[in-house]
Amino acid sequence: QVQLVESGGGLVQPGGSLRLSCAASGSYSGIGWFRQVPGKERQGVSCISSSDGSTYYTESVKGRFTISRDNANKKIHLQMNSLKPEDTAVYYCNTDTRELSWGQGTQVTVSS
């Protein structure tokens, strides 16, 4: 059974950077990052295809976030630059169809 383990979150000032990692055992066609703030639905942030490496970004993070994959180590990463307070959320990884059990996520807090 595929397990998801997210890491790399933390507290950063506006304009700062963080790199999130997700260890995902098993096989998947597409995998990505989601985020959730209290009281709101979990939203997709970015995803990457396992076959051709094509990527998707939600509009609010385009040009600031970069998703990448490490197939050898079965990990994906999310490089987040120019962070804004509105990026504050718990970040999760999952397949693009959200078919796996959610992990614990990693908290990202952007605040001065």
Secondary structure, DSSP 8 states (H G I E B T S, - for coil): ---EEEE--EEE-TT--EEEEEEE-S--SEEEEEEE-TTS--EEEEEEETTT--EEE-GGGTTTEEEEEETTTTEEEEEE-S--GGG-EEEEEEETT--S-----EEEEE--
